[in-house]
Amino acid sequence: MSWLWAIIVGFVLGLIARAILPGKQHQPLWLTTIFGIIGAVLGNAVASWIGVEETRGIDWIRHLLQLAGAIVIVGLGEMVYASLRGNRRRTA
């Protein structure tokens, strides 16, 4: 069940990160989900390093760190994805 939650949280964080980043991202949704999962793991690691992984009530700081991690990973992942794809633009 924890894998299911990781996928759901990764998908939501990836979509929020894509909405926050300027411009259009061309990576597929499955890759956005993976980037969101990696960003959540990165945010959890940073939260544990600074000692805020568990607080009373809702862990707002941990959630913000997860979102920040997702934004960084989605942004970097988009650059790598674009360079691997040869920066091809789709024409409609």
C-alpha positions in Angstrom: 0.0 0.0 0.0 2.9 2.4 0.6 3.9 2.1 -3.1 0.4 3.2 -4.1 0.7 6.3 -1.9 4.1 7.0 -3.2 2.7 7.0 -6.8 -0.2 9.1 -5.9 1.9 11.7 -4.0 4.5 11.7 -6.7 1.9 12.3 -9.4 0.3 15.2 -7.4 3.7 16.8 -6.5 4.8 16.4 -10.1 1.7 18.1 -11.5 2.0 20.9 -8.9 5.7 21.3 -9.8 4.9 21.5 -13.5 2.2 24.1 -12.8 4.7 26.2 -10.8 7.5 26.0 -13.3 7.3 28.6 -16.1 6.9 27.5 -19.7 5.6 24.2 -21.1 7.2 21.0 -20.0 7.3 18.3 -22.7 7.9 15.2 -20.5 5.2 12.6 -20.3 3.0 12.2 -17.2 4.6 8.9 -16.2 8.0 10.7 -16.1 6.5 13.6 -14.2 5.2 11.1 -11.6 8.7 9.5 -11.3 10.2 13.0 -10.8 7.6 13.8 -8.2 8.4 10.6 -6.3 12.1 11.4 -6.4 11.4 15.0 -5.3 9.3 13.7 -2.4 12.1 11.3 -1.3 14.6 14.2 -1.6 12.3 16.5 0.5 11.9 13.8 3.2 15.7 13.4 3.3 16.3 17.1 3.7 13.5 17.2 6.4 15.3 14.4 8.4 18.7 16.1 8.0 17.4 19.4 9.5 15.3 17.5 12.1 11.7 18.3 11.1 10.7 14.9 9.7 8.1 14.4 12.4 6.3 17.2 14.1 3.0 17.5 15.9 0.0 17.8 13.6 0.5 18.3 9.9 4.1 18.3 8.8 3.9 21.5 6.7 7.7 22.0 6.6 8.2 18.5 5.3 5.5 18.9 2.7 7.0 22.2 1.5 10.4 20.5 1.3 8.9 17.7 -0.7 7.3 20.2 -3.1 10.6 22.1 -3.4 12.4 18.9 -4.2 9.8 18.0 -6.8 10.2 21.4 -8.4 13.9 21.0 -8.6 13.8 17.5 -9.9 11.0 18.2 -12.5 13.0 21.3 -13.7 16.2 19.4 -14.0 14.5 16.4 -15.5 12.8 18.6 -18.1 16.2 19.9 -19.2 17.7 16.4 -19.4 14.6 15.1 -21.2 14.7 17.9 -23.7 18.4 17.4 -24.4 17.9 13.7 -24.9 15.0 14.2 -27.2 17.1 16.7 -29.2 14.8 19.6 -28.3 12.4 18.6 -31.0 9.2 20.7 -31.1 5.9 19.3 -31.9 4.0 21.0 -34.7 0.2 20.9 -34.7 
